Amino acid sequence: MEYTYKTKGTCSSQIKLNIEGNVVTNVSFTGGCNGNLKAIPRLVDGWTVEQIEEKLSGLQCGVKQTSCGDQLAKACRAAYEAQK
């Protein structure tokens, strides 16, 4: 299932991903820091929602209370719940 998540509190404005069961693939970000947002999708491709949450949930970017990684963890959980 393809899922689009509108981010909150980050330079990126949205995250698109595919999810089958709890496995996440084809992550892409719109906006944000180009290098980081090319690297993150490559690193997490094929990871489970739980793995992404464990590694990225709660990360902050500078003084912001969230980060693109944290928003990805939220997006994955939302996508997982939406497919139920």
C-alpha positions in Angstrom: 0.0 0.0 0.0 1.3 3.5 -0.9 0.9 6.0 1.9 1.5 9.7 2.1 2.1 11.5 5.4 2.2 15.3 5.9 5.0 16.1 8.2 4.8 18.6 11.1 7.7 20.7 12.5 10.3 19.8 9.9 11.8 21.3 6.7 10.4 18.4 4.7 6.7 18.7 3.9 5.7 15.1 3.3 6.8 11.5 3.3 5.7 8.9 0.8 6.3 5.2 1.5 5.1 1.7 0.7 4.0 -0.7 3.4 3.1 -4.4 3.2 2.3 -5.8 6.6 4.9 -4.2 8.8 7.7 -3.9 6.2 8.4 -0.4 4.8 9.9 0.2 1.3 10.3 3.1 -1.2 10.5 5.9 1.3 10.8 9.4 -0.2 10.7 12.9 1.3 9.5 16.1 -0.2 11.7 19.1 0.8 14.3 19.1 3.5 18.0 18.5 3.6 18.9 16.8 0.3 21.7 14.6 1.5 20.1 13.3 4.7 16.8 12.7 2.9 18.5 10.6 0.3 20.4 8.6 2.9 17.5 7.8 5.3 15.4 6.0 2.6 18.4 3.8 1.6 19.1 2.9 5.2 15.6 1.9 6.2 14.4 0.2 3.0 13.0 -3.2 4.0 12.9 -2.4 7.7 9.9 -3.1 9.8 7.8 -0.4 11.4 9.1 -1.5 14.8 12.8 -1.2 13.7 12.2 2.2 12.3 10.5 3.4 15.5 13.2 1.9 17.7 16.0 3.7 15.8 14.4 7.0 14.8 11.5 7.8 17.1 12.2 10.8 19.4 15.2 12.2 17.4 15.3 16.0 17.4 16.8 18.3 14.8 18.6 21.3 16.4 16.1 23.1 18.7 13.1 21.5 17.0 11.1 18.9 19.0 11.1 16.5 16.1 13.2 15.6 13.0 12.7 14.0 9.6 13.6 10.6 11.2 11.1 11.1 14.0 8.5 12.1 11.4 9.3 9.0 9.4 8.7 6.8 12.5 5.3 8.5 12.9 4.5 8.1 9.2 5.3 4.4 9.3 3.1 3.8 12.4 0.2 5.8 10.7 0.6 3.8 7.5 0.6 0.5 9.5 -2.5 1.5 11.3 -4.2 2.7 8.1 -3.9 -0.7 6.4 -5.7 -2.5 9.2 
